[in-house]
């Protein structure tokens, strides 16, 4: 799974629903999703523009992240900081990890200017969450 795929999965399905199949339903659609003879398609079966697991706006990312933050002993500023967002979902937040994410998202700026890159990464991750079924509140959008 890509680094972005891990982020999307951990945020959209933080409480036991994160699996490769949910993060990439288009890759597993041929497999039955129920024990019955014919599974009825649900909103979660339709892939979003980047292979998301739910219809746009159906998963409240702010609520999911707030629950994670409430259970985290650190005070993390996940609403504006990509580093804190990655820490909150227990992923590598090192500069090299963020540079890898920047490559994956086709960042064209200077990756040594980490402050500018971090702002851009946070915006892109929020945008990708929305594209993959996340309901993004206005204060998290551009």
C-alpha positions in Angstrom: 0.0 0.0 0.0 1.3 3.5 -0.8 2.0 6.0 2.0 -1.0 8.0 0.9 -3.1 4.8 0.9 -2.0 4.2 4.5 -3.0 7.7 5.5 -6.4 7.5 3.9 -7.1 4.1 5.4 -6.1 5.0 8.9 -8.2 8.2 8.9 -11.3 7.0 7.1 -11.3 3.6 8.9 -9.4 4.2 12.2 -11.4 1.8 14.4 -10.9 -1.6 12.9 -12.2 -1.1 9.4 -8.8 -0.4 7.8 -7.9 -3.1 5.3 -6.3 -3.2 1.9 -9.6 -4.1 0.4 -11.3 -1.1 1.8 -8.6 1.3 0.8 -8.6 -0.1 -2.8 -12.1 -1.5 -3.5 -11.6 -1.3 -7.3 -8.8 -3.9 -7.0 -11.0 -6.4 -5.1 -14.5 -5.8 -6.6 -14.6 -9.2 -8.3 -14.5 -10.9 -4.9 -17.9 -11.4 -3.2 -18.5 -9.1 -0.2 -21.1 -11.3 1.5 -21.9 -14.9 2.0 -25.1 -14.7 0.0 -25.4 -15.6 -3.7 -25.5 -12.0 -4.9 -24.2 -9.1 -2.9 -26.1 -5.9 -3.2 -23.8 -3.0 -4.0 -23.5 -0.3 -1.4 -22.0 3.2 -1.4 -18.8 1.7 -0.1 -18.5 -0.5 -3.2 -18.2 2.4 -5.6 -14.6 3.6 -6.0 -13.8 7.3 -5.7 -11.5 9.1 -8.1 -8.4 7.7 -6.4 -9.8 4.3 -5.3 -11.6 5.4 -2.1 -13.9 3.2 -0.1 -17.0 5.3 0.2 -19.1 7.9 -1.5 -17.7 11.5 -1.1 -18.7 13.1 2.1 -19.9 10.0 3.9 -17.2 9.6 6.5 -16.7 12.4 9.0 -12.9 12.8 9.1 -13.0 15.5 11.8 -14.9 13.2 14.1 -12.6 10.2 13.5 -9.5 12.4 14.1 -11.0 14.0 17.1 -11.6 10.6 18.7 -8.0 9.6 18.0 -6.8 12.9 19.4 -8.9 12.4 22.6 -7.2 9.1 23.2 -3.7 10.5 22.5 -1.6 11.8 25.4 0.2 14.3 23.1 -1.5 17.6 22.3 -1.3 17.5 18.5 -2.3 20.2 16.0 -3.5 17.8 13.3 -5.8 20.4 11.7 -2.9 22.4 10.3 0.3 20.2 10.8 1.1 17.3 8.5 3.6 16.1 11.1 1.0 16.1 13.9 -1.5 14.5 11.6 0.9 11.6 10.8 1.8 11.3 14.5 -1.9 11.1 15.4 -2.5 8.1 13.1 0.8 6.5 14.2 2.6 6.8 10.9 6.2 7.9 10.3 6.4 11.7 10.4 10.1 12.1 9.6 11.3 14.4 7.0 12.2 11.5 4.7 8.7 10.0 5.1 7.2 13.4 4.2 9.5 13.7 1.2 8.4 10.3 0.1 4.7 11.5 0.4 5.6 14.6 -1.5 7.1 12.5 -4.3 3.9 10.3 -4.3 1.7 13.4 -4.6 4.0 15.0 -7.3 5.2 17.9 -5.3 7.3 20.2 -7.6 8.7 22.6 -5.0 11.9 22.4 -3.0 11.7 19.4 -0.7 14.4 21.0 1.5 12.0 23.9 2.3 10.1 21.6 4.7 7.8 24.4 6.0 6.4 25.1 2.5 6.3 21.4 1.6 4.5 20.6 4.9 1.7 23.2 4.3 1.3 21.8 0.7 1.2 18.2 1.9 -1.4 18.9 4.6 -3.7 20.5 1.9 -3.2 17.7 -0.5 -3.9 15.0 2.1 -7.1 16.7 3.1 -8.1 17.0 -0.6 -7.3 13.3 -1.1 -9.4 12.3 2.0 -12.3 14.2 0.5 -11.9 12.5 -2.9 -11.9 9.1 -1.1 -15.1 9.5 0.8 -14.2 11.9 3.7 -16.5 14.6 4.8 -14.2 17.6 5.2 -15.3 20.6 7.3 -14.8 24.0 5.7 -12.1 25.0 8.2 -9.9 22.2 6.9 -10.3 23.1 3.3 -8.1 25.7 1.5 
